[in-house]
Amino acid sequence: MPWVKFLKDFDWQPPNARWMIAYRKGKIMLVKQDVADEAIAQGKAVPSSKLELQIMRSNKKDAGGR
């Protein structure tokens, strides 16, 4: 399961499912390989890492955010 950073909103629906998952722009998440492959192919995400997520959270705290 890879880490990805969503550059644009991305709605993913598994094959033959009646539901979907909405991934929002700016989020860094650990997702299933199918989701990562599709989002990256559509230009809506790029590979990322847990380290990038930790840095982003650390910068938010330094700026006075939660």
ZIMO-V51388 format. One record per pair of residues at least 6 apart in sequence whose ideal C-beta (glycine too) atoms are under 7 Angstrom apart, sorted by sequence separation. I is the first residue (numbers start at 1). J is the second residue. D is the distance in Angstrom with one decimal. If there is no record, write none. Layout:
i->{I/I}
j->{J/J}
d->{D/D}
This chain:
i->{23/39/40/13/12/11/12/36/11/12/9/10/9/9/6/8/6/7/6/6/28/6/5/12/28/3/4/28/12/3/4/28/1/2/10/1/1/2/1/4/6/2/10/4/10/4/8/7/6/7/6/7/5/4/5/4/4/5/4/2/3/3/3/5}
j->{29/45/46/20/20/20/21/45/22/23/22/23/24/25/23/25/24/25/25/26/48/27/28/35/52/28/29/53/38/30/31/56/30/31/39/31/32/33/33/36/39/36/44/39/45/40/44/44/44/45/45/46/45/45/46/46/47/48/48/47/48/49/50/52}
d->{6.7/3.7/6.7/4.0/6.1/5.1/5.2/6.8/5.2/6.7/6.9/4.5/5.7/5.3/5.0/5.4/6.5/6.6/5.6/6.7/5.1/5.1/4.8/5.0/5.8/6.5/6.5/4.3/6.4/5.4/5.8/6.5/5.4/6.9/4.9/6.5/6.0/6.5/6.6/5.0/6.7/4.6/4.3/6.2/6.5/6.9/4.4/5.9/6.3/6.1/4.9/6.4/6.3/4.3/5.5/6.7/6.1/4.0/5.4/6.4/4.6/5.1/5.8/6.8}
